[in-house]
């Protein structure tokens, strides 16, 4: 009989289970290659879900306060987010290699090698962030216009965009160092880093945007400064933990050097991962460019909807990160069957969660959108987006887990091809056809995204079942 992870979870004594949950949030180290799969998934997923919730809170908090400045300000945030997605793509791609390599080394019982890999990740991320920041500062208005902003809108948003892109190193390092912690099986540390970053952002946002008390009224630029400062101090905390010996991966000054062999292996795994997310990000930019044809109101509504969606879906992404870590550690421990069972168990849990989210979106999309802006035309577009996207969530629950499981095994090539065919060959042409040629407007774009999320899940599950990822070496 195959192992039933759910049953294994249920059989554990209740008191012991809750002690383990508290320990997981506190960051107590445990071996995830042994014992109940259900418990391993849950205890890894809890801090990872909380971490991703904190990541998404950045976006929700910013748009909540910026929404008070009007639809134009929200549109600027949405366009800048689209540009930052390029940074996120590089960070997420590198983080795949970081998580996979660190998890594999930890599974093999070699924490020193995991630390060396972490140093290479940090170095690569810093080097890549510097030219991106320089170009972002110099060409901020041109970048906004490239995304479809009018001259007036780009002039108003140039400082916000310059600050956000100029400070992209904080985004890069926050992602990459948290990927190291996740791969090591220390997700609670990653969670705490984002707690710190978010608390600072939440506190500074209203103070700097509206000029409360002794603070200057900076408007839209205040939101950018608050977010960048929050992320920067989160990175300071991460680096402090890496050096103080409280995590599985401990960095020593003697290890702070470039190791070409390790860096090349990291780039080989991460390079395809970067391409994987650049493919999906470029597709996202294409969708935003199509939506820009329908004016600032359409962009503002889509921005609101995407912020709400990401706030809900990033916890599901956190469960995917838990699956990726379990795949990497169990492959490193020579147990591919346990790795596969972990993925299917996580996917089922994720599908149940997203099914409940879909119900909420179907019935409460309008009240959710109205929290952020008072303009009814913006609310209408955001509500339509939330409702239409909700139809794909049950399928997306399996899609996100299988794609991240490939990455956890170090197989970043397979999901890259999946993303290319689904997002470029199908999604962009379908969105243009429905929105522009057939005249459905923004709703056509929303339906194209929904159809392609279902397709992504179907392809991901089919390819994952073949099992070629089990023999991947990194």
Secondary structure, DSSP 8 states (H G I E B T S, - for coil): ----HHHHHHHS-HHHHHHHHHHHHHT----TTSS-HHHHHHHHHHHHHHHHHHHHHHHHHHHHHHGGG-HHHHHHHHHHHHHHHHHHHHHHHHHHHHHHHHHHHHHTT-HHHHHHHHHHHHHHHHHHHHHHHHHHHHTHHHHHHHTT--HHHHHHHHHHHHHHHHTHHHHHHHHHHHHHHHHHT-HHHHHHHHHHHHHHHHHHHHHHHHT-TTS---THHHHHHHHHHHHHHHHHHHHHHHHHT-SSS---GGG-S--HHHHHHHHHHHHHHHHHHHHHHHHHHHHHHHHHTT-HHHHHHHHHHHHHHHHHHHHHHHHHHHHHHHHHHHHHTT-HHHHHHHHHHHHHHHHHHHHHHHHHHHHHHHHHHHTT---HHHHHHHHHHHHHHHTTHHHHHHHHHHHHHHHHTT-HHHHHHHHIIIIIIIIIHHHHIIIIIS--THHHHHHHHHHHHHHHHHHHHHHHTT-GGGG---
